[in-house]
Amino acid sequence: MARGAGRAPAAVNDAPIASTASPDSVRRAVEAVWRIESARIVATLTRVTGDFSLAEDVAQEALAEALGSWPASGVPANPGAWLVAVGKRRAIDHWRRQARQDERYAQLARDLDEVDSPAWDPDQIEDDVLRLIFVACHPVLSREASIALTLRVVGGLTTEEIARAFLVPVATMQQRIVRAKKTLAAAAIPFEVPTPDEHPARLSAVLSVLYLIFNEGYAANAGATWMRTDLSREALRLARVLAGLAPREPEAHGLVALMALSAARFPARLDAAGEPVLLADQDRTRWDRGLIALGRDALARGDALGRGRGPYALQAAIAECHDVATSVEDTDWERISVLYEALGRIAPSPVVELNRAVAVSMSEGPATALRIVDGLGPALAGYAQLPGVRAELLIRLGRIDEARAELETAARLTANEGERAVFERKLRALG
């Protein structure tokens, strides 16, 4: 974090929760606020400053100031608003240093002097975050840079997590993100949602970003938490806003459908102790029927446009097969296999083939599926789910010693503690 300096902000309808707080409790509070609110904070500061990099810098300075002042003053009742107010003050200080006392500075100063005004307009938060995504996905950036930058700023992922998702060194990813920020600043990209005629140039990248953010929440790449439901629900919310902006885009509806049908299973994916529960063992009565209905409706909306199903809609159709089945045995595995085959043709991926193998194992048997999996070794080297799936097939074929070795490999490869616990639990079950 950058070091912050200067006076603490005036209260903005934001009395502290407590008069004092311990440094450890403050650190935890700051981490929690940043994890939940970082996208909104940076998006709001980008809107008011018009400078993406400056918004990130002053947000970090606000965090540093919170760590310094909250132990004495207490954690504010609205810490996100507090951080935005401090960020605005740091932006003013920056402009003062650069002798840029223009109307933008004057307006910000007037806003901060009006203590009865909120630090930000709650009605603008959704639009601000979406604007930030569209800025990061501007055609001036490469697709890889757009996705990496948005995952970092909007998704709140660390550079290490993004590098792991892209299978590149951390240093490479750091350079990619820094270059993307500099490119946006040099191009003076406006902070706005593009007009409808500009949607096609950016929509695909925006959809990809939201998809990756949702997936990181659905099954985190690393860390102690198996799921980050706040991240997935934010991605779903933004996808619904995006579908409203582009109602004639089938894949916008397909992505909403995929997210809703997948998020419907969240209530059953963890047990009372917070341990992961796999699909076969989930209590399906706990699935969110409202989200299932939302997802099926979104899928139907996309189909009604009559332009065929793209990758997101096909994945949504697979999720629908799971969500409408009363049990694993009742699931239409043959249809899921066909859907994965179609998906593999329009969006080829070794991960898609691995998932198809799981469906094939249920419809045709583990021996047929194992032949598919064995052909994926080079493409998925280092991917924990490959030995994990292979172990399941070997168990069903009675090859227990081989399965044990595969589970040990899977547990070693994963960086997520929850996923590792699943593999270790299976190992113990094998004796």
N, C-alpha and C positions, 0 to 999 in steps of 0.2 A: 504494500500500500504506500502511496505517496504520503509524505508528512503534511499535515494541515497546520495552519497558523492563523492567528487572528482571534477576533472576539466570537463568543458564542452567539447563536441567533436569538433574536427576540422571540418570545413565545408566540405561536400562531394557533390560538385556540388549542393548545397542546400541553396541558399541565403534565408534569412527570407522574409516573406511577408511584414512585417512592422517592423519598428525599435523598437517599443514598443507595448505592448498589455495589457489590463486590466486583473487582476487576474480572473475575472468572464469569460471573453472571452477565456482566456487560458484554464480554467477548462472545458468549453464547447468543445473547440477544442480537448483537450486530451480525453474527453469522446467519442467524435465522432470518432476520430482516432482509439481508442481502440475497439469501437463497430464494426467498419468496418474492421480493419486490424489485430485484435488480433490473429486470427488463423495463418495468414501468418507470423506475427512477431515471435510468439512462435515457429512455425514450422521451420523458418529459423534459429533461435537461437538454437533449438534442433539439427538441422543438423550440425551447426558449432561447438557446444560444445559437442555433443554426450551425453548430460545429460538432460533428460526431466525436472526434478525438478529444476536444475540450470537455465535452459532456462526460466522457469516461474519466478524464483526469480529475475534474472537480467532484465527481461522485466518489472517487477513491479518497480525495482529500476530506470529504464529508465523513466517510467511514473512519478515517484516522482521527478526526475531531471528536466523533462519538466515543471512540475508545478512550480519549483523554478526558472528556467532560462528563460523560454519563455516570462514572463511579461517584462523582460528587453531587451532581444535580438529579440523578435518577433517570431511569429509562422513560422517555416520553410516552404518553398514551398513544400517540400516532407517530411512531419512529420513522416511517417512510416519508411522511410530510416534513418531519424535522430534517431528514437528510437532503430532501429536495431544496428546502429553504437555505440550508448551509451551502449546498452546491451552487445555488443562484448567487449567493454572496461571494463565493470563491470565483465565480465567473466575472462578477463585477470587479473584484480585485485584479483579475487577469487583464481585463480591459483597461483598468486604470493604469496598470503598469505599461500597457502598450499605447497609452494616451488615445484610446478609442472611446471617448465619452460621447457616443452618438445617441440617437433616440432609443435604440434598443437598451442601452445601459440606463437611460433615464426612466424608461417604462418599467424595467425590472426594479429599480430603486423605489419607484412609486408603489409598485405592487407589494414590496416587502414592508413598506411603511404602513400599509393598511392592515393592521393586526386582526381585523375582523374578517379578512378574506382568507379562504383556504389556500394552502401552499400550492395546490394544484387543483385543477378542475376534474373531479372524478368522472364526469361524463366524457372526458377526452382521453382517458387512460387507454381504452381499447384501441382507439384510432391511433394514438401515439405509438403503441407497440407495433401495430400493423405497418404504420409508416416506416418505423425503424427497420422492419424486415424488408420492405420494398426498397429502402435506401441501400441496405446491405446487398440486395440482390439486383442492383443496377447492372445493365449490360456492360458497363465500363469495366466490371470485374469479371474474372473467369468464374465458371460455375463452381469450381473447387474452392476458390477464395470466398465467394459469396456464402457458400454453405458453412465454411469454417468460421467466418466472421460472425455470422448470425448465431451459430451454435455457441460461440464464445460469449456474445453480448446478450442475446435474448434467452438462449437456453441455459446460460449460467454454467456451461461445462468448462472444465479446466482445459488448458492447452494439452496436457497429457492425455485426457480422455478423448479429445478430438483427434489427436495424433494416432491413438490406438484404433479409433473407428476408421481412419483413413489408411491405416497400416503404413504410416510414414514416421520417421524420426521426429522427436519433440522439437528439435532445433529447426527442422524444415517447416513444421507447422507454425512455430513462432514467427519465422520470417514471412510466411505466407500471410498471416494475420496483420503483421505490421505493414507490409506492402499494401494490403487491401485498404487499411485506414488512410495511408498516405495518398493512395490513388483517389479515394473518395474526396479527400480534402482538396487535392489538386484540381479535380473535375468540378468542384463546387456543386455537388448534387443537391437539389432542393429536398427539404424534408417534407415529403408529401406522398400520398397514394397516387399513382399515375392514372391518367385518363384511360377510359376503356380501350382506346385504340393502341395504348402502350402495354396493355395487359399481356398479350401473347409473348412479348419479349422477356417478361420477368416471371410470368405465372408458374412455369415449370420449376424454376429454381425455388420460388416461394413454397410451392407444394412439397418439394424435396426437403426443404429445411423443416417445415412443420412436421413432416413424416419422421425425420430423424430425431427431432425433439421429443415427439410422442414416444418413439421407440426407446429413447434413453430413459424416459420415465417408466415405461412398461417393464423394462429389464435393464437396469443400469449396467454400464460396462465395467464399473469398478466401484469400490467402496463397501461400507458396511450395510447399506440398505439395498435390498433386492429390487424394490420399486420406488419410484418418486412420483406418486400420484399427482402431486401439485403440478409437476412439469407436464404430465400427460394431459391433465384437464385444461391447463392453459393452452396447450397445442390444439386441443379439440375446440375450445372457445374461439381461438383465432381462425381455425379452419372454417367454423360456421360463419364468422364475419366475412371471410374471404369468399365463401360460396354465395353469400348475399351480394357481394360486389361483382361476382362473375357467375350469374345464374345460368348462363348458357354453356358453361364449361363442365362437361360430364365428370371429369376427374376431380374437380373441386367437390362435387357431391360424393364421388367415390371415396375421397379421403375422409370426409365427415363420416360416411358410413363405416369405413374401416375403423376409425378411432372410436366411434360410439359403440360398435359391436364388440370391440376388444376391451374397452373400458368397462363395459357392463359386467365383466368377470372380476373386476378389482375387489369387490367385497369378499370374494371367496378365495383369493390368491394367497392370503396369509391366515395362519391359524391364530388362536387366542394368544399364543406366546410370540407371535410375530415371525414364525417360521414359514418358509415358502410351502405352498400346497400346489402340486402339479394338477394339470387339467383332469386327469383320470380320477383324482381323489377329491375334487372340489364338490362342495354342497351346492348343487345347481339351483336350489330354492333361494339361495342368497344372491344370485345374479340379478342385476338391476334391469327389471323389465321395461322401465321407461327408456333407458338407453338403448335397449334392444329395439324397441319400437322406433326410436329416433333414427337408429342406424338403418333399419329396413326401409323406412320412409325415404331417407337420403339416397339409398341405393336405387329405389324405384324412381326417384326424381331424375337421377342420372340416366337410367335406362330409357325413361320417357323422352329424352332428347334424341334418341334414335341414331346415335353415332357409335354404338358399340362400347364395350367395356375396355378400359385401359388397366394398367397395373394395379392402381389403388382399388378400383371397383372389383377386379378379380380377387384381390386379397379380402375385400369386404365380403364377397360372396362365399369365400372359404370360412371366414369368421361367422357368417350367418348359418352355415351348415352346423357348426359347433353349437351356436347359441340356441337353435331351435330343437336340437336333439335332447332327449330326456336322459341319455346316458352315453358313455363311450361306445357301448355296443350298438346303440340305436343310431349312431352317427352314420351319415351317408358317406363312407370312406371312398367308395368308388367315384362319386361325384367330386369329392375333394381332390382325388388323384387327377381327374380330368382337368379340373380348374388349375391345379399346379402345372400341369403339362402346358396348358394354354398360356399361363403366366410365364413359363420358361421360354416360350417362343417369342413373346413380345418384349420381355425384359429378362434376358438370360442372366443367370447368376448361380454360382455353386451353392449358395444358401437356399435358393429356391429349390434346387435339385435335392438338397438334404431334407428339406421339408416334404418334398414329394415322396422321398424314400420312406418317411414315417407313414404317410398315407398309404403307400403301396404295401407296407408291412401289415397294415390292418385289413387291406382288401385282398391281397394276394399271398401274404405270408412273409415271414422274416428273411427267408433265404433269398427271395427275389430282391427284397429291399437291400440286403447286405451287398449284393453285387453292385447296386447303384452307389452305395456309400463307399465301397472300396475304390471306386473310380474317382472319388473326390479328394483323395488324400493330398495331392500336390497343390490343388487350388485352395484348400482350406487348412493348410499347415499352420499350426498355432491357434486354431479356432477351437475353443473348448467344447463346443456342442458336437463337433465331429466325433471325437472318441466317446462323448456322452451318448449319442444316438447309437453308435456302433456297439457300445456295451449293452444297451437295451436289446438289440437284435441278438447278440450273442447269448444273453441270458435266456431268451425265448427259444434259442436253438440248443440250450443245455451246455454251452461251452463256457462254464463258469470261470475257470482260471483265466481265460482270455478276457472275459468281461471284467474281471477284477483289475487286470492290468490297464484296460482302457479307462476305467473309472478313476484309477490313480492318476493317469495322465490328464484326464479332464479336470480333476481337482487341482492339479499343479498348474494348469494353463489358465484357469479363470482368475480374474482380478476382482471378482465380486464375491464378498463373503457369504451372502445368501445362497448364491449358486453353488459355491464350494460346499456349503453345508448339505445341499441336496445330494451332491455326488458322494460325500462322505457318509451320509445316511444310507445310501444305496450300498456302499461298500460294507457297512456294518451288517446290513440285511443279508449279505452273501456269506457272512460268517468269517 
